[in-house]
Amino acid sequence: ESFNSLEGRFRMNKLYIEPTSLCNLNCTMCFRNNWFNEKCETMDSQTINNVLEILKTDICRNIFFGGMGEPLICKDIYNMIFEAKNSGKKTELITNATLLDMSASTMLIENGLDTLWVSMDGFSKESYENIRKGSIFEKITKNLEGFSKIKGQTKLGITFVMTKENISELDNINDFCDKYNVDFINLSHVVPSTAMPAENSIYDLSYRIGKMRRFDKNEVFQKE
């Protein structure tokens, strides 16, 4: 059934679109580490054309580009953002920032991206590179610095996945965000893709999770 025929029957709050399942990193907590015979690909031209038609409908007002892959690998991502924005949508994208050079930053902003989310699970070279296998901390901070200088009305967010290994990095998250003119933080717990020993779990932490302006370790959820 086509999206056009569904449009008048229901509307979603947010539509998630994964332009590619390819990724250029091998992060320690990633689900793909436990995939079996999973073929990773980028959307073909027909699929992209179908997506562009969906973006013209009124089925939702918010589009989020991202998933298990790195969306900046998909060369058509900028046109998809443009079409979504041109159709009155709010647009967000999540990236590992390895490909976020000045050219990519400029095209994201000029094509109407509302919010860029960057995955950062450590704020020192050692912590970051221990998790984000294949990335280079100095390259990421350079890319963030470049984006922050030209972002204008585009919002910049940092996503942080809490694990037992990196939880102490939260002590540095606010200073890092202030340095790179970050607007929002989003904290989440790691979702294990295999059985995890109880002693390695941090789910008993009562830190607030979700979207926030800055992290406050004193702002906690009250446990029953």
Disulfide bonds with the S-S distance in Angstrom:
none
